[in-house]
């Protein structure tokens, strides 16, 4: 399965590309926005890369970069680099990728969004409201797109080693967003699990946080 990873140079994206490269049956394609990033993936990691700025490219340019992929994973984000980029990357960038998948007949897409993006009452930090508005809108468009989607809502992201266990859906209660956390490596591992288990993950929005449930058991609960 050829998997295009949009936002491959991000920390989740890098974990995912490395995992897919090591896994039988997967071929990652890194979608990156600078020549330096492309050189890193192609020369250092031996992973095919496409220099395609989601922010600056048209739907057709993005579609041509993704063409031939069996699935697309969205892990891109503005990364706190200005409120304007929340809308050009997290919102419009995501919408352009969705449109490109529709136009270029790539039916499978996994979108990494944010925990509680559906719940306006949890947007407790006013500084994060634009971010959550963008995520909620992109999620809604994806759900109505006709694509075979999985939307992931991870909690606060950490950089420690993968824990390999997740919080059961009924354990993620009505608390502030900061109450939940998950290692980026666990997010990347679950993306691969979602790709491998479409029967359990298609057309679903899945909240992710570290907990005490092995991933195999977690799949039975969602």
C-alpha positions in Angstrom: 0.0 0.0 0.0 1.4 3.4 -1.0 0.7 5.9 1.7 1.1 9.6 1.1 1.9 11.4 4.4 1.0 15.1 4.2 3.1 17.0 6.8 5.7 14.2 6.8 8.4 16.5 8.3 6.3 17.0 11.5 7.1 14.8 14.4 4.1 12.5 14.0 4.8 12.4 10.2 8.4 11.4 10.7 7.5 8.6 13.1 4.9 7.4 10.6 7.1 7.4 7.6 9.8 5.5 9.4 7.2 2.9 10.7 5.7 2.4 7.2 9.2 2.0 5.6 10.0 -0.8 8.0 6.6 -2.5 7.6 5.9 -5.1 5.0 3.2 -4.1 2.6 3.7 -0.3 3.0 5.5 2.3 0.9 5.5 5.8 2.3 5.5 9.0 0.2 6.6 12.1 2.2 4.8 15.3 1.2 7.1 18.1 2.3 7.4 21.9 1.7 11.1 22.6 1.4 14.1 21.2 -0.6 15.9 20.6 2.6 13.1 18.4 3.9 13.0 16.5 0.6 16.7 15.9 0.7 16.4 14.6 4.3 13.8 12.1 3.4 15.3 10.9 0.2 19.0 10.8 1.2 18.9 10.2 4.9 15.8 8.0 5.3 15.7 6.6 1.7 12.0 7.5 1.5 10.4 8.9 -1.6 9.4 12.6 -1.2 7.4 15.1 -3.1 8.2 18.9 -2.8 4.6 20.1 -2.6 3.6 23.0 -0.4 0.0 22.4 0.7 -0.3 26.1 1.6 0.8 27.4 -1.8 -0.2 24.7 -4.2 -3.5 24.3 -6.1 -5.8 21.3 -5.8 -4.5 19.9 -9.1 -0.9 20.3 -8.0 -1.6 18.5 -4.8 -3.6 15.9 -6.6 -0.7 15.2 -9.0 1.6 14.7 -6.1 -0.8 12.3 -4.4 -1.8 10.5 -7.6 -1.1 6.7 -7.4 -1.4 6.6 -3.7 -3.7 4.1 -2.0 -4.2 6.2 1.0 -3.4 9.7 2.3 -2.6 10.7 5.9 -3.0 14.3 7.0 -0.6 15.1 9.8 0.2 18.7 8.8 -0.4 21.8 10.9 0.6 25.4 11.3 2.6 24.5 14.4 1.9 27.7 16.2 3.5 29.8 13.5 0.9 32.6 13.3 -2.9 32.7 13.3 -3.1 33.2 9.6 -1.4 29.9 8.9 -4.1 28.1 11.0 -6.5 29.0 8.2 -4.1 28.5 5.3 -2.8 25.1 6.6 -5.1 23.5 9.2 -8.2 24.6 7.4 -7.7 25.4 3.7 -4.8 23.1 3.3 -6.8 20.2 4.7 -9.8 21.1 2.4 -7.5 21.2 -0.7 -6.2 17.7 0.2 -9.7 16.4 0.6 -10.7 17.9 -2.8 -7.6 16.5 -4.4 -8.4 13.0 -3.1 -11.9 13.3 -4.5 -10.7 14.5 -7.9 -7.9 12.0 -8.2 -9.9 9.1 -6.9 -8.0 8.4 -3.7 -10.7 7.1 -1.5 -8.9 6.3 1.8 -7.8 9.2 4.0 -6.8 9.5 7.7 -6.9 12.9 9.2 -5.1 13.8 12.5 -7.3 16.5 14.1 -7.5 17.4 17.8 -9.2 16.0 20.8 -12.7 17.5 21.6 -12.7 19.3 18.3 -16.4 18.6 18.1 -17.2 20.2 21.5 -17.2 24.0 21.5 -17.6 24.0 25.3 -14.1 22.5 25.6 -12.4 25.4 23.7 -11.6 26.8 27.1 -8.4 28.5 26.1 -9.4 31.5 23.9 -6.0 31.4 22.2 -6.9 28.0 20.8 -10.3 28.9 19.4 -9.1 29.7 15.9 -7.3 26.3 15.9 -10.3 24.4 17.0 -12.6 26.2 14.6 -10.3 25.2 11.7 -10.1 21.6 12.9 -13.8 21.3 13.4 -14.6 22.7 10.0 -12.1 20.4 8.2 -13.4 17.4 10.0 -17.0 18.2 9.0 -16.0 18.6 5.4 -14.2 15.3 5.4 -17.2 13.5 6.9 -19.5 14.8 4.1 -16.9 14.2 1.3 -17.8 10.6 0.4 -14.3 9.4 1.1 -13.4 6.5 3.3 -12.2 8.5 6.2 -10.8 8.0 9.7 -10.5 11.1 11.9 -8.2 10.9 14.8 -8.6 13.3 17.8 -5.4 12.9 19.8 -4.8 14.7 23.2 -1.8 16.8 24.0 1.2 15.4 22.1 4.3 14.2 23.9 7.7 13.2 22.6 8.4 10.2 24.8 8.6 6.6 23.7 5.4 4.9 22.6 3.5 3.4 25.5 1.5 1.0 23.4 -1.7 1.4 25.3 -4.7 3.7 24.9 -7.5 5.1 27.0 -10.8 3.3 26.4 -13.4 5.5 24.7 -15.5 5.6 27.9 -12.5 6.8 29.9 -12.2 10.0 27.9 -14.6 12.0 30.0 -15.8 15.6 29.9 -12.7 17.3 31.1 -10.4 20.0 29.8 -8.3 19.2 26.7 -5.1 19.4 28.7 -6.3 16.4 30.8 -5.5 14.1 28.0 -2.1 13.3 26.5 -0.6 10.8 24.1 2.9 10.3 22.7 3.4 11.2 19.1 4.9 7.8 18.4 1.7 6.2 19.7 -0.3 8.3 17.3 1.9 7.2 14.4 1.5 3.6 15.5 -2.3 3.9 15.6 -2.4 5.4 12.1 -0.7 2.3 10.8 -3.1 0.1 12.8 -6.0 2.1 11.2 -4.6 1.5 7.8 -4.3 -2.2 8.5 -7.8 -2.5 10.0 -10.3 -0.6 7.8 -13.1 -2.8 9.0 -12.7 -1.3 12.5 -11.8 2.3 11.6 -13.6 3.4 8.5 -16.1 6.3 8.8 -15.2 6.9 12.4 -13.9 9.7 14.6 -11.6 8.2 17.3 -10.3 10.1 20.3 -6.8 9.0 21.3 -5.1 9.3 24.7 -2.6 7.0 26.5 -4.2 4.7 29.0 -4.2 1.1 30.0 -5.9 -0.7 27.1 -3.8 -2.6 24.6 -4.3 -1.4 21.0 -5.8 -4.8 20.0 -8.4 -4.5 22.7 -9.0 -0.8 22.0 -10.0 -1.7 18.4 -12.8 -3.8 19.7 -14.2 -0.9 21.7 -14.4 1.8 19.1 
